[in-house]
Amino acid sequence: MVLGLLLGPSEEDIVKVKPNSVLDLRLDFPIKDYAGKVVFAEYPFLNEDKKNGLFNLIDAIHYAAKDNNIKGISIDNNFIDAGISQTKALRAALLKFKESGKFIVAYADIYTQKDYYLSSVADTIYLNPVGMMEFKGLYSENLYFKDFQEKSGLKMEVIRLGKYKSAVEPYLENEMSDNNREQISVYLNSLWNEIKLDISKSRQIPVERLNYVADSLLARTPILAKNSKLIDKISYYDEYLNDIKKAINLDSKDDIKLITIEDYAKYAATKVQNYSTKNKIAVIYAEGEIIYGEGDQNTVGQGSMNRSLQEAREDDKVKAIVLRINSPGGSGLASELIWREIELTKKVKPVIVSMGDLAASGGYYMATNANKIIAEPTTITGSIGVFGILPNGNELADKMGINAEQVRTNTNAVTYSFFEPLNDKQRMFLEEGILETYELFIKRVSEGRNLTREEVEAIAQGRVWTGVDAINIGLVDELGGLDLALQRAAEAAGLEDYKTKEFPVFEIDLEKMLEDFGLVKTKSTILKEELGEENYKIYQEIKALKERKGIQLLFPYSAEIK
């Protein structure tokens, strides 16, 4: 307790915004839809409510447009750590900001493709003379493990429903199936088309020309990028800063009053809420893989989700609920338990779903019975299919000279053993459970979306769709972001004014608290340092596979798009 009193932060000082300031949009930190509210059960004076989530940043950009102290925005060397839909939402906020007449400028030593997509809204785009630009189109890469399983003896027992349910394909084949290649190609091209259209509009470059530039890598150097009209100036950083000074009538010897987006978001958060009204709309964030259990800032569990839904449902001041989903799915059981809580809630108050980068499989399962579903054009959704997977080390054990013997009291006491292959009866029981889950999934979609079973089957089979395609097949109602979802929620509740209340609230343990103070390191931090970022991601995927329990409703492959 003494240590906490000494090191624990006091109430954070809100930054003071001085006249003639420039908002520094440096987004070099992981961007989540929801920054998260954290409470320390034993040390409430350490509670924190960060304001660096996606929608805090968007609120800050909107507020900056009418803040007389903010003269413009500098987008500076980002390496943005956000999904495509998140980047598109930030980009839309910047386009709205430009309506104020204030400037936006962008600078980079290296433009990644996503960084350039965001920066393409700028009035003037700068690139370092020895810098580089990535503009080449999108791709995804999948690893296949069939031969590895044969060589190692460590295999995966797999059962799936849905010809596009390719989460398990890497364990069954050594190369990509035609069905899987088809769906990846369709959704990658859909995302790329959205990106090209947005850049084309901002830069006044025909879409066909952008494709040619990408195919020929005609933006890989500063000179090529300028000749292709993707950038405006080739300059060093000090020259960039001098141009900003001129824009705000500063002497070259004066310092620019830069205010970081994180600091400004804390400041704007105190301004954007309408504190005069008692009406509230609850915004509940479902972000991460769905697990059976409590859930945390990186996972969606029925514990924290259902508690949030119940609290919002029972709060008389909360008139409507927006469920923001950014999830690849996961546990079928947890998805059903959350679905049930949404079903109970919408009988009392309208529930509107807003989809982020991903609302696939279990993520879509949760959404399917909302009063209205709104997706971003670049949302990846659908994936209505089911799979079961169990690791099997029988052949590995044989190679290592290990023999497992079982003693049982009843015929089916051994439903699964890591050291024995599945027999026909065990496989039958597993198939039975998966079929039941799949039938329930189809039923939920059919009833929630007012589609016949045949119509659902035609768009199911585990196939994924972008928001643009999903609206045409009845999986979603409208295209838009959280702002549109809030508008629809207010309309459904008959509200003219409201403020928002965010959920869930997470409890944090002592180990994590001490790590934040730099006094200890958790196992995950040590592993990340030892393995490196990319290898740690692989480790996390293996760890997540081990922790998945029961039948899974999961996005069919790694969601990383490069």
Beta strands, then each sheet from edge to edge (+ up, - down):
strand 1: 21-25
strand 2: 37-39
strand 3: 48-49
strand 4: 70-76
strand 5: 103-111
strand 6: 124-133
strand 7: 155-161
strand 8: 233-234
strand 9: 257-260
strand 10: 280-287
strand 11: 289-291
strand 12: 295-296
strand 13: 299-301
strand 14: 318-327
strand 15: 329-331
strand 16: 351-360
strand 17: 372-375
strand 18: 380-382
strand 19: 386-392
strand 20: 464-466
strand 21: 478-479
strand 22: 499-503
strand 23: 505-507
strand 24: 552-554
sheet 1: 8+ 6+ 5+ 4+ 1+ 9+
sheet 2: 3+ 2- 23-
sheet 3: 7+ 19-
sheet 4: 20+ 18- 16- 14- 10- 22-
sheet 5: 11+ 13+ 12-
sheet 6: 15+ 24-
sheet 7: 20+ 18- 16- 17- 21-
end
